[in-house]
Amino acid sequence: MQPLPAPLIYLDHQATTPCAAEVVAAMEPHWNGGFGNPASRAHRIGLAAAAAVDIARERIASHLDVPPDWVVFTSGATEANNLALKGLAETAAAPGHLVSVVSEHRAVLDPLEDLRRRGWELTLLPVDPDGRLDPARLDAAITPDTRLVSVMAANNEIGVIQPLEAIGRLCRSRGVPWHCDAAQAFGHMALEPRRLGIDLLSLSGHKLYGPKGIGALVVAPEIRLHAQLHGGGQERGLRAGTLPVPLIAGLAEASALAQADRVERQQRCSELRQRLLTPLLELGDVVVNGSMEHRLAHNLSVTVRGVNGAALHRELRRSIACSSGSACSAGEPSHVLAALGRSRREAEASLRLSLGRQTSEGEVDAAGSRIADVVRQLRRDRPG
């Protein structure tokens, strides 16, 4: 990996993470000597590739406490979400009812909107001021015609963790399948789909120090899906295309590394986050977005009042890599922050600061000092 231009401090780990050295090493054999196509089982080179895929699938499944055949490899969480949502809907004889949440990622909201245009009824539930869904709202929204509930594990902008156990109990009691986008949660918190009652779980590799271009959809055996990619029988007929063996091996290694240091990493990131937050709160008129109690340890999202958002980000980008919201927002104000009641101006003056495995105390202190200096200057220069 090329070194970052000094003194840039990278605090955008929820957008993407660097590939861990161990992950790069795990992928390396499969680019050259182990280059076989896992579908070519007539010779040992193809069989070796197939065995590598099987081993990776077993490793990932073990980290989720599910059988290996539940794991379907995809190009990432976006494809997994589309396969889950549209794949399930397209098995229905007629359109029905879908329930989700206004603060979901666009990779969930856009496929749902596509289904709405095709005749499906769609209910998007609001969140409380802390960013969490009230299970009572979900209970009231489910009807006899509800075919699927889609609620993410942890939000990609504000890091808020939804009440997963309550949602799972509710969906089971109502007999409705639950899809959960866990792109931001996988590797950062404990996830056991069977225990939680999750029927479809979307995963991404590049959010946990794995490679880009690989993810998975965990599919419970009773769920039937219509394939979205056709042209081969790979992945139980659910996802056609030659499997990218190096990326799959990298995903498995990233998952194993994340499981090994997850508890220690959560504690460390939580302490660093508080260290970063303290000087920001001392500025006054800085508001944390979403629940601090139910939150990914490496996420901090704040709204800085009394400054111009464009100027804030323009000044910070010279020394800090961060964002106002999702990397997939295409420059639009955050719909997640709007769901919390933030105005467009407040959303633009918000910071998503996400810590990583290599983030140091020195970087956190420097970032906090830099943000504070910029905010003070912008407030002094504010007209009137």
C-alpha positions as CSV (number, residue, x, y, z in Angstrom):
1,M,0.0,0.0,0.0
2,Q,1.3,3.5,-0.9
3,P,1.9,5.6,2.2
4,L,-0.6,8.4,2.9
5,P,0.6,11.9,2.1
6,A,1.8,13.3,5.4
7,P,0.3,14.7,7.5
8,L,-3.1,13.3,6.4
9,I,-4.9,11.6,9.2
10,Y,-7.3,8.9,7.9
11,L,-10.5,8.9,9.9
12,D,-12.8,7.5,7.2
13,H,-12.7,3.7,8.0
14,Q,-16.4,3.4,7.5
15,A,-16.0,4.3,3.8
16,T,-13.2,1.7,3.4
17,T,-10.3,0.2,5.2
18,P,-6.8,-0.6,4.1
19,C,-6.1,-4.3,3.3
20,A,-4.4,-5.9,6.2
21,A,-0.9,-7.3,5.4
22,E,-2.1,-10.8,6.4
23,V,-4.9,-10.5,4.0
24,V,-2.6,-9.5,1.1
25,A,-0.4,-12.5,2.0
26,A,-3.4,-14.9,2.1
27,M,-4.5,-13.7,-1.4
28,E,-1.0,-13.8,-3.0
29,P,-0.8,-17.6,-3.8
30,H,-4.1,-17.5,-5.7
31,W,-3.0,-14.8,-8.2
32,N,-0.3,-17.0,-9.8
33,G,0.4,-20.6,-8.9
34,G,-3.1,-21.2,-7.6
35,F,-4.8,-19.4,-10.4
36,G,-7.3,-22.2,-11.2
37,N,-11.0,-21.8,-11.9
38,P,-12.9,-23.5,-9.0
39,A,-15.5,-24.7,-11.5
40,S,-12.9,-26.6,-13.5
41,R,-12.9,-29.8,-11.5
42,A,-11.5,-32.0,-14.2
43,H,-7.9,-31.3,-13.1
44,R,-6.0,-30.7,-9.9
45,I,-5.4,-26.9,-10.5
46,G,-9.2,-26.3,-10.6
47,L,-9.7,-28.7,-7.7
48,A,-7.2,-26.8,-5.6
49,A,-9.0,-23.6,-6.3
50,A,-12.3,-25.2,-5.4
51,A,-10.8,-26.5,-2.1
52,A,-9.6,-22.9,-1.3
53,V,-13.1,-21.6,-1.8
54,D,-14.5,-24.4,0.4
55,I,-12.0,-23.6,3.2
56,A,-12.8,-19.9,3.0
57,R,-16.5,-20.6,3.1
58,E,-16.1,-22.8,6.2
59,R,-14.0,-20.2,8.0
60,I,-16.5,-17.4,7.4
61,A,-19.4,-19.6,8.3
62,S,-17.7,-20.5,11.6
63,H,-17.4,-16.9,12.5
64,L,-21.1,-16.4,12.1
65,D,-22.1,-19.8,13.6
66,V,-23.9,-20.9,10.5
67,P,-23.5,-24.0,8.2
68,P,-21.1,-23.3,5.3
69,D,-23.8,-23.8,2.7
70,W,-25.6,-20.7,4.0
71,V,-22.8,-18.5,2.7
72,V,-23.2,-17.2,-0.9
73,F,-20.3,-15.2,-2.3
74,T,-21.1,-11.9,-4.0
75,S,-19.2,-8.9,-5.3
76,G,-20.0,-7.0,-2.0
77,A,-22.9,-5.9,0.2
78,T,-24.6,-3.9,-2.5
79,E,-25.0,-7.0,-4.7
80,A,-25.9,-9.1,-1.6
81,N,-28.7,-6.6,-0.7
82,N,-30.1,-6.6,-4.2
83,L,-30.0,-10.4,-4.3
84,A,-31.8,-10.6,-0.9
85,L,-34.5,-8.0,-1.6
86,K,-35.2,-8.4,-5.3
87,G,-34.4,-12.1,-5.2
88,L,-37.0,-12.8,-2.6
89,A,-39.6,-10.5,-4.1
90,E,-39.3,-12.1,-7.5
91,T,-40.2,-15.6,-6.1
92,A,-43.6,-14.2,-5.1
93,A,-46.7,-14.9,-7.3
94,A,-47.8,-11.3,-6.9
95,P,-46.5,-8.1,-5.2
96,G,-46.9,-7.8,-1.5
97,H,-45.8,-5.6,1.3
98,L,-42.2,-4.7,2.4
99,V,-41.1,-2.9,5.6
100,S,-37.8,-1.1,6.1
101,V,-36.4,2.1,7.8
102,V,-35.8,5.6,6.4
103,S,-32.1,5.6,7.6
104,E,-31.1,2.5,5.7
105,H,-28.2,2.6,3.2
106,R,-29.0,3.5,-0.4
107,A,-28.1,-0.1,-1.4
108,V,-31.2,-1.1,0.5
109,L,-33.5,1.9,-0.2
110,D,-32.9,2.0,-3.9
111,P,-33.7,-1.7,-4.6
112,L,-36.8,-1.3,-2.4
113,E,-37.8,1.8,-4.5
114,D,-37.4,-0.3,-7.6
115,L,-39.7,-2.9,-6.2
116,R,-42.2,-0.2,-5.2
117,R,-42.3,1.0,-8.8
118,R,-43.0,-2.6,-9.8
119,G,-46.2,-2.7,-7.7
120,W,-44.9,-3.6,-4.2
121,E,-46.3,-1.7,-1.2
122,L,-43.4,-0.2,0.8
123,T,-43.5,1.1,4.3
124,L,-40.4,3.1,5.5
125,L,-40.4,3.5,9.3
126,P,-39.0,6.5,11.1
127,V,-36.3,6.3,13.7
128,D,-36.3,7.8,17.2
129,P,-34.1,10.9,17.8
130,D,-31.3,8.5,18.8
131,G,-31.4,6.8,15.4
132,R,-32.9,3.5,16.6
133,L,-36.0,1.9,15.4
134,D,-38.8,1.4,18.0
135,P,-39.8,-2.3,17.7
136,A,-43.4,-1.3,18.5
137,R,-43.4,0.7,15.3
138,L,-42.3,-2.4,13.4
139,D,-44.9,-4.5,15.1
140,A,-47.6,-2.1,14.1
141,A,-46.4,-1.9,10.5
142,I,-46.4,-5.6,9.7
143,T,-49.5,-6.8,8.0
144,P,-50.7,-10.2,6.8
145,D,-49.3,-9.3,3.4
146,T,-45.8,-8.4,4.6
147,R,-43.3,-10.6,2.8
148,L,-40.0,-9.1,4.2
149,V,-38.6,-6.8,6.8
150,S,-35.2,-5.2,6.1
151,V,-33.4,-3.5,9.0
152,M,-29.6,-3.0,9.1
153,A,-27.4,-4.0,11.9
154,A,-25.4,-0.8,12.3
155,N,-25.8,2.5,10.5
156,N,-23.1,3.4,8.0
157,E,-23.1,7.1,8.9
158,I,-24.0,7.4,12.6
159,G,-22.8,4.0,13.7
160,V,-26.0,3.3,15.7
161,I,-26.8,-0.4,16.3
162,Q,-30.4,-1.4,16.0
163,P,-32.2,-3.5,18.6
164,L,-31.4,-6.7,16.8
165,E,-32.7,-9.3,19.3
166,A,-36.0,-7.5,19.6
167,I,-36.4,-7.3,15.9
168,G,-35.6,-10.9,15.5
169,R,-38.1,-12.1,18.1
170,L,-40.8,-9.9,16.5
171,C,-40.2,-11.1,13.0
172,R,-40.1,-14.7,14.1
173,S,-43.4,-14.3,16.1
174,R,-45.0,-12.7,13.0
175,G,-43.6,-15.3,10.6
176,V,-41.9,-12.6,8.4
177,P,-38.4,-13.1,7.0
178,W,-35.8,-10.5,8.1
179,H,-33.0,-9.2,5.9
180,C,-30.2,-7.4,7.7
181,D,-27.5,-5.3,6.0
182,A,-24.5,-6.0,8.1
183,A,-21.8,-4.4,5.9
184,Q,-20.7,-2.0,8.7
185,A,-21.2,-4.5,11.6
186,F,-19.5,-7.7,10.3
187,G,-16.1,-8.0,12.1
188,H,-16.9,-5.1,14.4
189,M,-19.5,-6.7,16.7
190,A,-20.7,-10.2,17.4
191,L,-23.2,-11.5,14.8
192,E,-24.9,-14.8,15.0
193,P,-27.8,-14.9,12.4
194,R,-29.4,-18.0,13.7
195,R,-29.5,-16.8,17.3
196,L,-30.7,-13.4,16.3
197,G,-33.4,-14.7,13.9
198,I,-31.8,-13.1,10.8
199,D,-32.8,-15.0,7.6
200,L,-30.7,-13.0,5.1
201,L,-27.4,-11.2,6.1
202,S,-25.4,-9.1,3.8
203,L,-21.6,-8.8,4.3
204,S,-18.8,-6.7,2.8
205,G,-15.0,-7.3,2.8
206,H,-13.5,-3.9,2.5
207,K,-15.1,-2.5,5.7
208,L,-13.0,-4.9,7.8
209,Y,-9.5,-4.7,6.3
210,G,-10.3,-7.1,3.5
211,P,-10.3,-6.6,-0.3
212,K,-12.8,-4.5,-2.3
213,G,-15.0,-6.4,-4.7
214,I,-16.0,-9.3,-2.4
215,G,-18.9,-9.9,0.0
216,A,-21.5,-12.5,0.8
217,L,-25.1,-13.1,1.5
218,V,-25.9,-15.5,4.3
219,V,-29.2,-17.3,3.3
220,A,-31.2,-19.4,5.7
221,P,-32.3,-22.8,4.1
222,E,-36.0,-22.0,4.2
223,I,-35.5,-18.8,2.1
224,R,-36.1,-19.1,-1.6
225,L,-34.4,-16.5,-3.9
226,H,-34.6,-15.7,-7.6
227,A,-31.1,-15.3,-9.0
228,Q,-30.1,-11.8,-10.2
229,L,-27.1,-12.9,-12.3
230,H,-27.6,-15.7,-14.8
231,G,-25.1,-17.6,-16.8
232,G,-23.8,-20.5,-14.7
233,G,-24.6,-22.7,-11.8
234,Q,-22.2,-21.2,-9.3
235,E,-23.2,-20.6,-5.7
236,R,-26.1,-23.0,-5.7
237,G,-27.5,-21.3,-8.8
238,L,-28.0,-18.0,-6.9
239,R,-25.1,-16.1,-8.3
240,A,-23.6,-16.9,-11.7
241,G,-20.0,-16.0,-12.5
242,T,-16.5,-17.3,-12.0
243,L,-15.6,-17.1,-8.3
244,P,-12.7,-14.7,-7.5
245,V,-10.6,-17.1,-5.4
246,P,-8.0,-14.5,-4.2
247,L,-10.7,-12.1,-3.0
248,I,-12.6,-15.0,-1.3
249,A,-9.4,-16.1,0.5
250,G,-8.8,-12.5,1.5
251,L,-12.3,-12.1,2.9
252,A,-11.9,-15.2,5.0
253,E,-8.6,-14.0,6.4
254,A,-10.0,-10.6,7.2
255,S,-12.9,-12.2,9.0
256,A,-10.5,-14.3,11.0
257,L,-8.4,-11.4,12.0
258,A,-11.4,-9.3,12.9
259,Q,-12.7,-12.1,15.2
260,A,-9.3,-12.4,16.9
261,D,-8.9,-8.8,17.9
262,R,-12.6,-7.6,17.9
263,V,-13.0,-7.2,21.7
264,E,-9.7,-5.5,22.2
265,R,-10.2,-3.3,19.2
266,Q,-13.7,-2.3,20.4
267,Q,-12.3,-1.2,23.7
268,R,-9.4,0.7,22.2
269,C,-11.6,2.4,19.6
270,S,-14.1,3.4,22.3
271,E,-11.4,5.0,24.4
272,L,-9.9,6.8,21.3
273,R,-13.4,8.0,20.3
274,Q,-13.9,9.6,23.7
275,R,-10.5,11.2,23.5
276,L,-11.5,12.7,20.1
277,L,-15.0,13.8,21.3
278,T,-13.9,15.6,24.4
279,P,-12.2,18.6,22.7
280,L,-15.1,18.9,20.2
281,L,-17.7,19.1,23.0
282,E,-15.6,21.8,24.7
283,L,-16.3,24.0,21.6
284,G,-20.0,24.2,22.5
285,D,-22.8,23.8,20.0
286,V,-21.4,20.4,18.9
287,V,-24.1,17.7,18.9
288,V,-23.5,13.9,18.7
289,N,-25.7,12.3,16.1
290,G,-27.4,9.2,17.4
291,S,-27.1,7.0,20.5
292,M,-23.8,6.8,22.2
293,E,-24.8,3.7,24.2
294,H,-25.9,1.6,21.2
295,R,-23.1,2.4,18.7
296,L,-20.1,0.9,16.9
297,A,-17.0,1.6,18.9
298,H,-15.1,3.1,16.0
299,N,-17.8,5.6,14.9
300,L,-18.3,9.2,15.9
301,S,-20.8,11.5,14.1
302,V,-21.2,15.1,15.2
303,T,-23.0,18.2,13.9
304,V,-21.1,21.4,14.4
305,R,-23.4,24.3,14.7
306,G,-22.5,27.9,13.7
307,V,-20.2,27.0,10.8
308,N,-20.6,26.7,7.0
309,G,-20.4,23.0,6.2
310,A,-18.6,23.4,2.9
311,A,-16.0,25.6,4.5
312,L,-15.5,23.2,7.3
313,H,-14.8,20.3,5.0
314,R,-12.7,22.4,2.7
315,E,-10.4,23.3,5.5
316,L,-10.2,19.9,7.1
317,R,-9.5,17.9,3.9
318,R,-6.0,19.3,3.9
319,S,-5.1,17.3,7.0
320,I,-7.9,14.9,7.8
321,A,-9.6,12.3,5.7
322,C,-13.2,12.2,6.9
323,S,-16.7,12.8,5.5
324,S,-20.1,14.3,6.4
325,G,-21.9,11.0,5.7
326,S,-22.0,8.0,3.5
327,A,-19.4,7.6,0.7
328,C,-22.4,6.6,-1.5
329,S,-24.4,9.8,-1.0
330,A,-23.2,11.4,-4.3
331,G,-22.8,14.8,-2.7
332,E,-26.4,15.0,-1.4
333,P,-27.2,16.0,2.2
334,S,-27.5,12.9,4.4
335,H,-30.9,11.3,4.6
336,V,-29.8,9.6,7.8
337,L,-29.2,12.9,9.5
338,A,-32.4,14.3,8.1
339,A,-34.2,11.3,9.8
340,L,-32.7,12.5,13.1
341,G,-34.2,15.9,12.5
342,R,-31.1,17.7,11.3
343,S,-31.7,20.5,8.8
344,R,-29.9,20.5,5.4
345,R,-27.5,23.2,6.8
346,E,-26.8,21.1,9.9
347,A,-26.3,17.9,7.8
348,E,-23.7,19.7,5.7
349,A,-21.9,20.8,8.8
350,S,-21.6,17.3,10.2
351,L,-18.5,15.1,10.5
352,R,-18.3,11.3,10.3
353,L,-15.1,10.4,12.0
354,S,-14.4,6.7,11.9
355,L,-11.4,5.1,13.7
356,G,-9.4,2.2,12.6
357,R,-7.1,-0.6,13.8
358,Q,-4.0,1.5,13.2
359,T,-5.4,4.9,14.5
360,S,-3.0,6.2,17.2
361,E,-3.5,8.5,20.2
362,G,-1.3,11.0,18.5
363,E,-3.5,11.1,15.4
364,V,-6.6,11.4,17.5
365,D,-5.1,14.3,19.4
366,A,-3.9,16.0,16.3
367,A,-7.3,15.6,14.6
368,G,-9.2,16.9,17.6
369,S,-6.9,19.9,17.8
370,R,-7.2,20.6,14.1
371,I,-11.0,20.4,14.0
372,A,-11.2,22.7,17.1
373,D,-8.9,25.3,15.5
374,V,-10.9,25.3,12.2
375,V,-14.3,25.5,14.0
376,R,-13.1,28.5,16.1
377,Q,-11.7,30.3,13.1
378,L,-14.9,29.7,11.0
379,R,-17.0,31.0,13.9
380,R,-14.9,34.1,14.3
381,D,-15.1,34.8,10.6
382,R,-18.9,34.2,10.4
383,P,-20.7,37.3,9.1
384,G,-22.8,39.2,11.7
